[in-house]
């Protein structure tokens, strides 16, 4: 009941926001509730373009799967990464949905995956209200956000037709993905034993011992949480962005994903940023390639076809 009321209130808020676009002005609608978990509201900001093209893109900022537990902590949906990518997307006409999700250390896998799937279901269910196509939704994000948007592309995402909440009957699979510096094979990441492995262990709620048998709960969980495990021929086109000097998530992670997608016959492109580090703007590079333009062009070419 609460979710139905939430969806109705969100629809009214969206209609009011869209009325403000009549003059051709872009607008951000803050704190739309796309779900509730044990009394905790799951929030997103909707970035409306001045001239909508009828397509929506989910944006998930990177956070290392973790969030501050302080009451006044800045929400993920308002990360500086959001504005960096939302600006060129809205200028191109895309409606951008910047979302929050439950995060470690308070919440473990699969909470974040479930939340981002819920967001896609909510957006799809309310697509008419947002003025976008429900059958053509894209997703982009970086680092941990890149992992989550990759999961939105490779997981089956089927809705439950018997769920009392109509939102949960919708599919959570997206039709186009742009993932920056995404960890895609968590088993390989742990075997590397480099920076970031403690973060992954915290996110999953368990370490992966080097001698763990393949059928152990640890090994199975790490495989299940890895996008590369779920790659299949029906996955959407994926653009992978990665700096070749990334020490937090090595570029090999995108190379592994690229190879798996190619083997499955899925269209994929890996844009290597020479000298680029892990940041959203590929720290360390004075003149990076036009990765923002590549992102927009990827959605134009593969989402809007």
Buried (B, 14 or more C-beta within 10 A) or exposed (E): EEBEEBBEEBBEBBEEBBEEBEEEEBBBBBBBBBBBBEEEEBBBBBBBBEEBBBBBBBBBBBBBBBBEEEEEEEBBBBBEBBBBBBBBBBEBBBBBBBBBBBBBEEBBBBBBBBBBBBBBBBBBBBBEBBBBBBEBBBBBBBBBBBBBBBBBBBBEBEBEEEEEBEBBBBBBBBBBBBBBBBBBBBBBBBEEEEBBBEBBBBBBEBBBEEEBEEEBEBBEBBBBBBBBBBBEEEBBBBBBBBBBBBEBBBBBBBBBBBBBBEEBEBBBBBBBBEBBBBBBBBBBBEEBBEBBEBBBEBBBEBBBE
